[in-house]
Amino acid sequence: MHLIYIDDSRQTEPRRRHMGELISVGGVIVPEQSVAAFSTALDGIRAELGIPEGEEIKWKPPRDTFQASAGGELIFELRQRMLQAAIDHDIKSAVVVWDRGHLPWEKTDVEAEILRYLYERITLHLRQHNDVGVIIADQPGGSRADEMKWLADTLGLTREGTRYVTPERVVSPILTAPSHHVPHLQLADLVTAATTAAIAGYSSGMKLAPLLQKLARTNAHGLVGGAGVVLWPPDLMDLYYWIFKETRYIKGGEEHSLGPPNHRFSLRVGRTYQYDDGLSESDKNVS
């Protein structure tokens, strides 16, 4: 059994040129034997860094919390150590990021579509491990009625699957829980928000990219692109090169070289970030 914890994130003001609002959903896929072990590891990290007992770890903590006043170095250490603890306990992640600047669907339509993409990656991971899983989401904001509607809208996934995956691997309708009481949802918040920040061009996310890459699930070729990190639309694929140093992207048996063209490959056109990462020197230092 695997337990999968999911959360969403967004960036309304990306630093990269030609990029619009980013909407994302991501999750961490936790083997049953690692559930308690990660909680224990995180308790130790919290104690060593002096984070008050009961304070929820958030990418954007409220102003009146210890984390909000702790300073950048401590928060960076906290994030690094959380990600490394997840890696050490065989946890994997998958995050889907949609750029509304390139494909300006309505937000509600985007949210439904990227959840479907994430569900497919989760199911493929479970299939690779010949296992089943349960998905637990952070409680959506809004009223109880809003939460019930959100849960009802997800039933199609767990009842019918998608065009590409069948539903037998995820053995329950999606459940919700308050992230304040679930450390694995706090990890999902970190992974999803950090990945989205990296795609948006913020240093707070890009500095964590090596750990995010180690944590992310990979495809049969050992690549994160399209497996552990999904960027949509495909025009964004060269960001796998600029952020995760991957030089190729493989989908449906077709291989694409990433990054600036060289003499070995024919000139490519139509991809926004194939020649540069879309950041000015000043943007690269924005946290």
Secondary structure, DSSP 8 states (H G I E B T S, - for coil): -EEEEEEEEEESS-SSTT---EEEEEEEEEEGGGHHHHHHHHHHHHHHHT--TT----SS--TTSHHHHS-HHHHHHHHHHHHHHHHHTT-EEEEEEEETTTS---HHHHHHHHHHHHHHHHHHHHHHTT--EEEEEE--SS-HHHHHHHHHHHHHHHHH--SS--GGGB-S--EEE-GGG-HHHHHHHHHHHHHHHHHHT-HHHHTTHHHHHHHB---TTS--BTTTEEEESGGGTTHHHHHH---EEEETTEEEE-SS--TTS----S-TTSS--S--TTGGG--
